[in-house]
Every structure is written in C-alpha cells, then in structure tokens.
C-alpha cells in the first residue's frame, strides 16, 4: 500500500474508533446502575455523574424518596424515575409508568386584533301623523331601514396599551343647493345612500396594575361618561337612544381625553373627561371645551339580591361660545337583577347660545323604564319620558314606549341577537304646536 493510502486508512480507522468510544460511553451512561446501602438507607442511581457526586460529598441532589420500599423496610432514595424501574427489574417487581409533567401554561397574548360588528335594522309603520306623497296623496309612511351598522376593530398593542376603531353608518342624506350662486345646480348619485362616519377611534392606557382593574386613560374620539354607561344597563339602544340622548341634550361620543377610576371591591367608578363639546358629528368651532364627570356608587356589591343597585350623578359644564352656556346635570338610580332591569333618570339643563342674548333657556325632565325578563329569552320593555323643553313655558313632551322582545340564546358572551316588537307614542302639549306621533316597529339587533 502506498504511504498516502496508508495514512488515509489509518485516519479513517481512528475516526471510527473514536466514534465507537463516544457511543460506548453514551450507552454506558444510559445503562448505568448502582445500588448502595448506607446509614440504613438504600441509594439507587441511574446517572453516573450524580453517583460520583454523591460518593464524593454525600450530596444527592434532585431525588425521589420512598419510605419502607426496601426489602427490609428500608427507605430507598432514587436519583430518577428510570432508577426506580431498574430497581424494580432487579428485584422482580412490576414496572411503573410515570405521568409526564404538565407543561407550564403559555403566557397570554399581549398583542392581538379583534374584528366584530353591530347592526340595528327595522321595519317602521307610522300611523300618525299622515304625510303627503309626491302625487298629493295622504299616506301613512312605512319603511325598512338600517339605523346603525358598526364595524368594531379592537385590540391590544401590549398589556398596557389597547385601542378601538368604529366606523358608523349614519342616516340617509340629501344634497341641497343652499348658498350656491344663482342658476347653479347640484346632482349626485349617492342621494338616499347610507354614509359611513367615524364613531370611535381612541387609544387606551390600561391602569389595571398600578391603580385598579378597570381603570384607564383614553385619548381620541371616544365614549362620553354617561350615555355609554347607561346604555349598558338599558340594553335597548337598538330601539332608540336613552332619554338624554334622544332629546339631544347629550351625545354618546366626542373627541377628547378622559380617565376612569374603578373603585375597589366593585363599589363603583368615576369617569371624568375633557372634550370638544360639539360631539363626534360636528367639528370644533372655537376654543370652548366641555368638562364632564360621572360618579357611580354601588352600595351593596356583596349582597346577592341587591348588588345590582347603583346611584349615579353626572355633570357636564360646557359653552357653545364664550359667556354662553350648555350645562347638564343628570341624577339616576338603576337596578339590575336576573329577572328585571329598572332605571330612573332626572335631567336639568341650561342653554344659552350667545353671551350677548338674554337669559338662558332651562329645561328639565325625567325617564322611567323597566325591562322585565324570563330565563328563556322573552323580555318586556316599558318606558315613559317626560320633558319640559322650557321651564318658563307650561308645556311638555311625553313619550310612551311598550314592547316585547326575544333574545336568542348565544354560544358565548359578546354575541347578541334580539327581535323587538313595540309601539311608541309621542304627545306634545298645545303650546309646543306639534302633532302626536304614533308608530309600530319591528326592530332587530345583531352583535358579533
């Protein structure tokens, strides 16, 4: 054999020999077994390194101990589950199967996005007043419509920062020619179409850890303190807005910054905000801002039948112009129970459109509603609103609402589907010079 071939052969043989040595060592390590009796105990090893450590210093390390498991009731200490089965094999004992340790739960996702939606749709028949159609006929107006359609995009950027974006369908619009030059005409193909606008768009800094769970700070276009809170108890927003919103004293959304403090042990909360004051449907016109604050007390949060009782006070200090006034106070009592939700609201309002005009107009009113329900999805809706638009004029606007609803059973929370059949009447005292309104409605809610 040539020297070059000899050297190659020797190198190959050496590599193979080294591989065999390593494999043999690994096999020896895996097949290692020692059983030592010391100080009245039996020590059993399947790991060579652990045996050597124990032999030198008496340190057993991680081990499994079984009292009285030896042939003469000695305590037996094993270095592993494998050692137990080797010991059982040597002493003609049955083998054992050990459950795998449970994996540690994965930490929750801190960043995620969720997309959902809300639809309010209905059929409405107006029995009074009658209207005149384009051909001069007196008719009772009826219509199918979509009153609301939200696309809710919510999520977390981290466990501290979250967000919400909600476009909202607004009512059908018509183009007008007001303010155009003489002879000018306007035409569009979107007259009569529903239009999307922005309802909510805000970022939220969660204060669950430093303060209390449910506390936060929001910045952007967001819920105002009172309307959204009350709608969460009333639940029939898809029939129509709550009293203070329906009479245009408050809005459900505005642009600004707000903070919520959740009281400990579910005793209530405080929500305070600083907003444009012109609501989400209008642009800010000047330097005036609205300060709004709501405080809610739940006096008996631990009592089974009375924990749903809450007392709420709300104040809105605003002005449309400097030295003007747009102030509101609302006091409310609500009660939530398995079989009924009940609410009472009292409103006091003061409006002055200009600081140069005479005394402001003061209004007051109240709303009482109840939604009795069963455990099979059937519910009732009873509501009565009374408003005096001007304290100096002895005239009221009264609304009566009666309905029956069915709420479909949903597979998980956050989903809702309901149908409501209702009758609504709005009566105006003579001084208000408006006809009585009567309507029958079939309303539907889809929330997903």
C-alpha positions in Angstrom: 0.0 0.0 0.0 1.2 3.4 -0.9 2.1 5.8 2.1 -0.7 8.2 1.0 -3.3 5.4 1.1 -2.0 4.1 4.4 -2.3 7.4 6.0 -5.9 7.8 4.7 -6.8 4.3 6.0 -5.3 5.0 9.5 -7.2 8.3 9.7 -10.5 6.6 8.8 -9.9 3.8 11.3 -9.1 6.4 14.0 -12.3 8.3 13.4 -14.4 5.2 13.5 -12.7 4.1 16.7 -13.3 7.5 18.3 -17.0 7.3 17.3 -17.3 3.9 18.9 -15.7 5.1 22.1 -18.1 8.0 22.3 -21.1 5.8 21.5 -20.0 3.2 24.1 -19.6 6.0 26.7 -23.1 7.2 26.0 -24.5 3.7 26.1 -22.7 3.1 29.4 -24.1 6.3 30.8 -27.6 5.4 29.8 -27.3 1.8 31.1 -25.5 2.8 34.4 -26.9 1.3 37.6 -25.6 1.5 41.2 -27.4 0.4 44.3 -25.6 1.3 47.6 -26.7 0.7 51.2 -25.6 3.4 53.7 -26.8 4.5 57.1 -29.9 2.3 56.9 -30.9 3.6 53.5 -30.7 2.3 50.0 -29.4 4.7 47.3 -30.2 3.8 43.7 -28.5 5.6 40.8 -29.1 5.6 37.0 -26.8 8.6 36.4 -23.1 8.1 36.7 -22.3 11.8 37.3 -24.8 12.0 40.1 -23.5 8.8 41.7 -19.9 10.2 41.6 -21.0 13.5 43.1 -22.9 11.6 45.9 -19.9 9.3 46.5 -17.5 12.2 46.9 -19.6 14.6 49.0 -22.8 12.9 50.0 -24.9 15.4 48.0 -27.8 13.5 46.4 -29.3 16.5 44.5 -32.7 16.0 42.9 -34.1 12.7 44.1 -37.2 10.6 44.8 -37.7 9.1 48.2 -39.9 6.1 49.1 -40.3 5.2 52.8 -40.2 1.4 53.6 -39.7 0.4 49.9 -36.6 -1.7 50.6 -36.6 -5.5 51.2 -36.3 -4.9 55.0 -38.5 -1.8 55.0 -35.5 0.5 54.4 -36.1 3.9 52.9 -35.0 3.9 49.3 -33.7 7.1 47.6 -33.7 7.1 43.7 -31.9 9.7 41.5 -34.6 9.4 38.8 -37.8 7.6 37.6 -35.5 5.5 35.4 -33.7 4.3 38.5 -37.0 3.2 40.0 -37.8 0.9 37.1 -34.2 -0.5 37.1 -34.5 -1.3 40.8 -38.0 -2.9 40.2 -36.5 -5.1 37.4 -33.6 -6.2 39.5 -35.9 -7.1 42.4 -38.6 -8.8 40.3 -41.1 -6.0 41.0 -43.6 -4.8 38.4 -42.6 -1.8 36.2 -44.2 1.6 36.6 -45.5 4.2 34.2 -44.9 7.8 35.2 -47.0 10.7 34.0 -45.2 13.4 32.1 -45.0 16.7 34.0 -47.6 19.3 32.9 -46.2 22.0 30.7 -46.2 25.4 32.1 -49.2 27.5 30.8 -48.3 29.8 27.9 -48.5 33.4 28.8 -51.5 35.2 27.3 -51.0 37.1 24.1 -50.3 40.7 24.8 -50.8 41.9 21.2 -53.9 41.0 19.3 -56.6 42.3 17.0 -60.4 41.5 17.0 -63.0 42.5 14.5 -66.7 42.5 15.2 -69.9 44.3 14.2 -73.2 45.6 15.3 -76.4 46.0 13.1 -79.6 47.8 14.0 -82.3 47.2 11.4 -86.1 47.6 11.4 -89.5 48.0 9.8 -91.4 51.0 11.0 -95.1 51.9 10.3 -96.1 55.5 11.2 -99.9 55.5 11.9 -99.7 59.3 12.8 -99.3 61.8 11.6 -100.1 61.2 7.9 -97.8 62.6 5.2 -98.4 63.7 1.6 -96.6 61.8 -1.1 -95.2 63.4 -4.3 -98.6 62.9 -6.0 -100.5 64.7 -3.3 -101.9 61.5 -1.7 -102.3 61.4 2.1 -100.4 58.2 3.3 -99.2 56.5 6.4 -95.4 56.4 6.0 -93.7 53.0 6.4 -90.1 52.0 5.8 -87.4 49.4 6.1 -84.2 50.9 7.3 -80.7 50.2 8.8 -80.3 52.7 11.7 -76.9 51.6 12.7 -74.1 49.5 11.4 -70.8 49.4 13.3 -67.6 47.7 12.4 -65.7 47.3 15.7 -61.9 46.9 15.5 -60.4 46.4 18.9 -57.1 45.0 20.2 -54.0 45.4 22.3 -50.6 46.7 21.3 -49.3 45.5 24.7 -50.8 44.6 28.1 -50.8 48.3 28.8 -51.9 49.9 25.5 -55.2 49.0 23.7 -57.3 50.6 21.1 -60.7 50.8 19.3 -61.8 52.0 15.8 -65.5 52.0 15.0 -66.9 53.4 11.7 -70.7 54.0 12.0 -73.5 54.2 9.4 -75.3 57.5 9.7 -78.8 58.4 8.3 -79.5 58.8 4.6 -78.6 62.3 3.3 -79.8 64.5 0.5 -77.8 67.2 -1.2 -79.0 70.8 -1.1 -78.2 73.9 -3.1 -78.1 76.3 -0.2 -75.6 79.1 -0.6 -74.9 78.4 -4.3 -74.8 81.1 -7.0 -78.0 81.8 -8.9 -78.7 79.2 -11.5 -76.2 76.7 -10.1 -77.3 73.1 -9.9 -76.1 70.1 -7.8 -76.5 66.5 -8.7 -75.2 63.3 -7.1 -75.7 59.6 -7.4 -75.4 59.0 -3.7 -78.6 60.8 -2.6 -80.5 58.4 -0.4 -77.5 56.3 0.5 -76.3 55.4 3.9 -72.9 57.0 4.7 -70.1 55.8 7.0 -68.6 58.2 9.5 -66.2 57.7 12.4 -67.9 56.9 15.7 -64.9 55.8 17.9 -61.2 56.0 17.4 -59.1 56.1 20.5 -56.0 54.7 22.2 -56.2 53.5 25.8 -53.6 53.2 28.5 -54.7 50.5 31.0 -54.0 51.2 34.6 -55.0 47.7 36.0 -51.7 47.1 37.7 -50.7 50.5 39.1 -54.2 51.5 40.3 -57.1 49.0 40.0 -58.6 46.7 37.4 -60.8 48.5 35.0 -59.0 51.9 35.4 -57.6 53.6 32.3 -56.9 56.8 30.4 -58.2 57.3 26.8 -57.2 59.8 24.1 -59.1 60.3 20.9 -62.8 60.0 19.7 -64.4 58.0 22.5 -67.5 57.3 24.6 -68.7 60.1 26.8 -69.1 59.3 30.5 -72.9 59.0 30.9 -74.6 57.8 27.7 -72.5 54.7 27.1 -72.7 53.7 30.8 -76.5 53.9 30.8 -76.9 52.1 27.5 -75.0 49.2 29.0 -77.8 48.8 31.6 -80.8 49.7 29.4 -79.8 47.3 26.6 -82.4 48.6 24.2 -80.3 51.1 22.2 -81.4 49.3 19.1 -84.9 50.5 19.7 -83.7 54.1 20.2 -81.4 56.1 22.3 -81.8 56.8 26.0 -83.8 59.9 27.2 -80.9 62.4 27.4 -79.5 61.4 24.0 -82.8 61.2 22.2 -83.8 64.7 23.3 -80.4 65.9 22.1 -79.0 67.0 25.5 -76.1 64.6 25.4 -74.1 62.6 22.9 -72.6 59.1 23.1 -69.3 60.2 21.6 -66.9 63.1 21.5 -63.3 63.9 20.9 -61.0 64.5 23.9 -59.2 62.8 26.8 -60.8 61.0 29.7 -59.9 58.8 32.6 -61.8 56.1 34.6 -61.1 55.1 38.1 -62.6 51.8 39.2 -63.3 51.7 42.9 -62.0 48.7 44.9 -64.3 45.7 45.6 -66.7 46.8 42.8 -68.2 49.7 44.8 -68.5 51.8 41.6 -66.4 54.1 39.5 -65.6 57.7 38.5 -65.3 58.7 34.8 -64.0 62.2 34.0 -63.4 63.7 30.6 -62.3 66.9 28.8 -63.9 67.1 25.3 -64.6 69.5 22.4 -68.2 69.5 23.4 -69.6 69.7 19.9 -70.0 65.8 19.8 -68.5 63.5 17.2 -70.9 64.6 14.4 -69.5 68.2 14.3 -66.2 69.9 14.0 -64.9 72.1 16.9 -65.9 75.7 16.1 -64.0 77.7 18.8 -61.9 77.5 22.0 -64.7 76.3 24.3 -64.4 72.8 25.8 -66.7 70.5 27.8 -65.8 69.1 31.2 -67.8 66.0 32.0 -67.8 63.9 35.1 -69.8 60.8 36.2 -69.7 59.2 39.6 -71.4 55.9 40.3 -71.8 54.2 43.7 -72.8 50.5 44.2 -73.5 50.5 47.9 -74.0 46.7 48.4 -71.7 44.9 45.9 -71.6 41.7 48.0 -75.3 41.3 48.6 -76.7 38.7 46.2 -80.1 40.4 45.5 -79.0 44.0 45.9 -75.6 44.2 44.3 -77.3 45.5 41.1 -78.4 48.7 42.8 -76.4 51.8 41.7 -76.7 55.5 42.2 -75.2 57.8 39.6 -74.6 61.6 39.3 -73.4 63.3 36.1 -72.4 66.9 35.3 -71.5 68.5 32.0 -70.1 72.0 32.0 -69.8 73.4 28.5 -70.5 76.5 26.4 -71.1 76.9 22.6 -69.4 80.3 22.7 -67.6 82.4 25.3 -70.0 83.5 28.1 -72.6 81.1 26.7 -74.0 78.0 28.5 -74.6 74.4 27.7 -74.7 72.7 31.1 -76.4 69.5 32.1 -77.0 67.6 35.4 -78.3 64.1 35.5 -79.2 62.0 38.6 -80.0 58.3 38.1 -80.9 55.2 40.1 -80.6 51.8 38.4 -81.2 48.3 39.5 -80.1 45.1 37.6 -81.4 41.7 38.5 -81.8 38.3 36.9 -85.5 39.0 36.2 -85.6 42.8 35.7 -83.6 45.9 35.0 -85.1 49.2 36.2 -83.9 52.8 35.8 -84.9 56.3 36.6 -83.2 59.4 35.3 -83.7 63.1 36.1 -82.3 65.8 33.8 -81.8 69.5 34.4 -80.3 71.5 31.5 -79.4 75.1 30.8 -78.6 76.5 27.3 -77.5 79.9 26.1 -76.5 80.1 22.5 -74.9 83.6 22.8 -73.4 85.6 25.7 -75.0 88.7 24.3 -78.5 87.5 24.3 -80.9 87.4 27.3 -81.4 84.8 29.9 -80.6 81.1 29.1 -83.3 78.5 28.4 -83.7 76.0 31.2 -85.2 72.6 30.7 -85.9 69.6 32.8 -87.4 66.1 32.5 -87.3 62.5 33.6 -87.4 59.0 32.3 -88.6 55.8 33.9 -88.1 52.4 32.3 -88.2 48.7 33.2 -87.3 45.6 31.2 -88.7 42.5 33.0 -87.4 39.2 31.6 -87.6 35.5 31.8 -84.8 32.8 31.7 -85.9 31.7 28.2 -85.2 34.9 26.3 -88.6 36.6 26.5 -88.5 40.2 27.8 -90.7 43.2 28.1 -89.9 46.9 27.6 -91.8 49.7 29.3 -90.7 53.3 29.2 -92.1 56.7 29.9 -90.3 60.0 29.2 -91.5 63.5 30.2 -89.7 66.6 29.1 -90.4 70.3 29.7 -88.2 72.0 27.0 -88.5 75.4 28.6 -89.3 75.9 32.3 -90.9 79.3 31.5 -93.5 77.6 29.2 -96.0 75.3 30.7 -95.8 72.6 28.1 -94.4 69.1 28.0 -93.4 66.4 25.5 -94.3 62.9 26.7 -93.1 59.6 25.2 -94.7 56.2 25.9 -93.0 53.0 24.8 -94.3 49.4 25.2 -92.7 46.4 23.6 -92.0 42.7 23.7 -88.6 41.2 22.8 -87.0 37.8 22.3 -83.2 37.5 22.9 -81.8 34.4 21.2 -79.5 32.1 23.2 -75.9 32.7 22.2 -72.9 30.2 22.4 -70.6 32.7 24.2 -70.6 36.2 25.7 -70.1 39.2 23.5 -72.6 37.9 20.9 -76.3 39.0 20.8 -79.3 38.7 18.6 -82.7 40.1 19.5 -86.1 40.9 17.9 -88.4 43.6 19.4 -92.0 44.4 18.5 -93.0 47.8 20.0 -95.5 50.6 20.0 -94.3 54.2 20.5 -96.3 57.4 21.1 -95.0 60.9 21.4 -97.5 63.6 22.6 -96.9 67.3 22.6 -98.9 69.8 24.7 -100.7 72.5 22.7 -98.1 75.2 23.3 -95.4 73.1 21.5 -97.6 73.1 18.4 -96.6 69.6 17.1 -98.9 66.7 16.1 -99.0 63.4 18.1 -96.7 60.7 16.7 -97.7 57.1 16.7 -95.6 54.3 15.3 -95.4 50.5 15.3 -91.9 49.0 14.9 -90.2 45.6 14.4 -86.6 46.1 15.5 -83.6 43.7 15.2 -80.2 43.6 16.8 -77.2 41.6 15.6 -74.0 41.9 17.6 -71.0 39.8 16.8 
